[in-house]
Amino acid sequence: MGLTALFSAATGMRAQDTNIDVIANNIANVNTTAFKKVRANFQDLMYQRLSVAGATDGENNQVPSETAVGLGVELVNTQRQFTQGRLEATGRELDVAIEGKGFLQVQLPEDVGRGGYGYTRDGNLYVDANGQIVTSQGYKVQPNITLPSDFTKIVIAKDGTVSVQTPGATGLTQAGQLQLAYFTNPEGLEAIGQNALLETDASGTPSTGVPGSSGLGLMNQGHLENSNVELVEELVNMIRVQRAFEFNSQTIKTADEMLQALSTLRR
């Protein structure tokens, strides 16, 4: 049985090693715009059954519960948590935060991810040399919105309507409409870095709509969404993981001492 304890504790140490990697990445991205924290999920492994519940013994008595020894733990998945991050006022006209459900859809180049479209909640937007609204990586926001070269002011309404002020005009002129995409299972999206996510079979295909409609979030101009990482929570998780790693390490040490004692027994 000592060998079983050794291997079970080893799986526990591997699991906590992965767990600390996930927590470290969360903490590293505490100031990343619209970053969504990740949680590692685990499950127990198969069991070595010594007796089965409901079986009968030699005296025809029914065994009320099983006798089984677990064989450790394994990683199930890493789950991205899409809770709302705090909105921070920046005062910049091209900063926009999504309050509620949805993603901005962007056009990705062929050499990024699998090509096609990507999805982000990072609303730190820019205007490129052609007057098109793009992300900080230069990816064009979809549908394309092109602003006149001489605009002096840009206004983004709660419903995503983009309007501009131009010299000589008495009012605002509508230049385009920001839309939001949403998924049946956003946790199934694939993270590729650069604050971008990709559609997968697990996420389902995206649906798009005007902000504020069909349960979609609203656009907040002059704001950015902060990371939803809570440092205190992550530090508590880090201590908990460290202790779990130490306990598994102590289990290996204890099992080794038991095996050592067995090896020194004399008849």
N, C-alpha and C positions, 0 to 999 in steps of 0.2 A: 504493500500500500504506500510505502514511502516514495516509490518511483512515481505513482500516480500524483501524489502531492507535488513532487518536483515539476512535473510537466504542467499541471494545472496552474501552479504559481508562475511558471514561465509564460503561459498564455496571458495571465493577468498583468505581468510586467510589460509584455508587448502591447496589450490594450491600453495601458496607462501611458506608454510611450507615445502612441498615436494620439491619445487624448491631450497630452501636453502640447503636441505639435499644433493641434486645432486651436487650443487656447492661445498659444503664442501668436498664431496668425490673426486671431481676433484682436488681441492687444496691439499688434503691429499696425492694424488698420483702424484704430480708434479715431483717427482724424481724417479718414478717407471719406470723401463725399458719398453719401447714400449707401455706404457699405452695410451689408446685412451679415450679422454674426452667424457662425456655424456651430452646430452641436454634434458631437460624436455619439452615436447610439450603438449599444452592444447587446449581445444575446448569449445565453449559456450554450455550451456545447452538448454533445450527446452524453448519455449516462450509462454507466456500467451497472446493470441491474443484478443484484444478488438474489432477490426474490420479488415476485409479482404480487401486487395488491389483488386480493380476492382468491388467491390460490389456497389450497388446503394443505395442512401439515399431516404428519403421520397419524395423528389422532383424529383426523377429519375435522379439525378446527379451521375456520376460514381466517386467512391473514388479513387484518384490517387495512394495512398500508404497505406500500412497497419498501424494499430496502435497496437503495441505489446510491451510487457515488458519482458525482459530477466530474467531468473531465476538463473543466475550464471555461473560458470565455473567448468570444471573437467579435470583431467589428462588424456591424450590420451595414451602416452607412454614415455619411456625414450629411446633416440636415441643415439647410439654410433657412433662417427664421426671418420672415418678411414683416416683422413688426415695424410700425412707423418710427422713424428717427426724428429727433427734435429739429424744428425749423429754425434756422439762424438767418437773421436779417443782414444782408450785405449792401443793399442800396444800389447794386449794379443792375442796369436795365436788362442785360442778357443772362442774368442768373434767374433760374426758375426752379421751384421745388414742387414736387408732386405730393399733395396731401391726400392720402387715401390710396386706393388700388390702381395699379397700372404702371406701364413702362413706356418710355420714349422708344420709338423704333428708328434704328439707324441703318444706313447702307454700309455694309462691310466690304472691304476689298477682297479679291479672290484669295490672297495669301494669308488672310486672317481667319482663323477658325475654319469653317467649311464654306465660307463665302456667303453671299446672300445677305440676310438681315441679322442684326443683333439687337439686343434690348438692354436698356439702361435706365436707372433712376437718377443718374448724374445730370443735373440740369445746368452745369457750368458751360454755357453755350457761347459761341463766337460767330462772327461773320467773316467768311473767307474772301479772297480777292475777287470772286465772281458775285459777291453779294448774297451767297447762300448761307443759311444757318447751319452750323456744324458743331460737333462736340469738341472737347479739348484735344482729342486725337485727330481731328479733321474729318471725322465720319459725318456724312450728310444726314440730317434729320429728315425722316420720312413722315408725310409727303414733303417733297422739296418746297422750301420757301425761299424766294429770292427777293431781297430788299433793294430799293433804288439806291444808287450810289451816293445821292445827295441827302439822304434822310438825316434829320437832326435829333429825332426822338423816336423811341420804339416803346410801344405799350402792348403787354401781353395780358389779356383778360383771363378771368378765372376759368372760362370755357375754352381757353387755348387760342382765341382769336388774336392774331398778330396784326397790329396797326402801326403805321409810321406817320411822323410829321415831316413834311418836306417844305423847303423854302417857298414862300409865296402862297402856300395853301392855308385856308382858313380853319380847316379841321383835320382830323386824322383820316388816313386812307388805309383800308384793309389790304394787307399784303399776303395773308395766308392763314392757315388754320392748323395749329398743332393738334395731333391726335394721340391717344394713348392706346397701347395694346395690352391685352390681358390674357391669362391662360387658365385653363381648368385646374392645372396642377403646377403652380409656379415653382414649387420645391423640386420639380423634375428638370428645371433649366440647368444647362451646363455652364459653369463659370470658366471664362477663358482669360481673365485678367483685363486690365484697362477699364474696369467698371462695366464690362460687357458680359451679357449672358446669351446663350444660344438655345434655340428651340431643340427639343429632343422628342423621341417617341413617347417618353413618359410625361412630358409637359403638356402634350397635345398641341394642336395648331392654334395660333393666336387669333383673337378677334380684336377689331379696332373700333374705336368710337370717339366721340367728342367728350372731352373732360366734363365731368358732372352728370353725364348720362349713363344709364344702365349700370349704376353702382360704381362708376369710375371716379377716381379722385379729381381734385381741382388743382389748377396751376396757380402758384403764388410767385408773382414777379418780385424780383429784388430779394429773394431768399434762396438758400440752399438747404437741402436735407442733410443733417449730420448722420454719422454712423450710429447704428442702434446698439453698439457695444457699450455695456456698463462696466467700467473699470473695476468697481468694487466687487461686482458679481464675478468677474473673470479672475480676480485675485483670490477670492474665496474658493472658486473652482480649482485654481492652481494649487492651493494648499491641500484641498481634498485629494487631488490627483497625486500630489507628492506623498501624502500619507498612505494612500492605497498602494503606491509603488513600493514604499518602505515595508508595508505589511506583507506584500507578496515576496519581497526580498527576504524578510525574516522567516517566512514559511519555507523558502528554499533552504535557508540555513538550518532551521529546525529539522526538516526532513533529512538533510545531509547528516546531521548529528545522530538522528535515529538509525540511519543506515550504517553509520560508522560504528555505533554501539552494537548493532547486530553482527557486524563483521568481526568484532573482537570477542564474541561469545565463545567460550570453550565448553566442550562436552565434559 
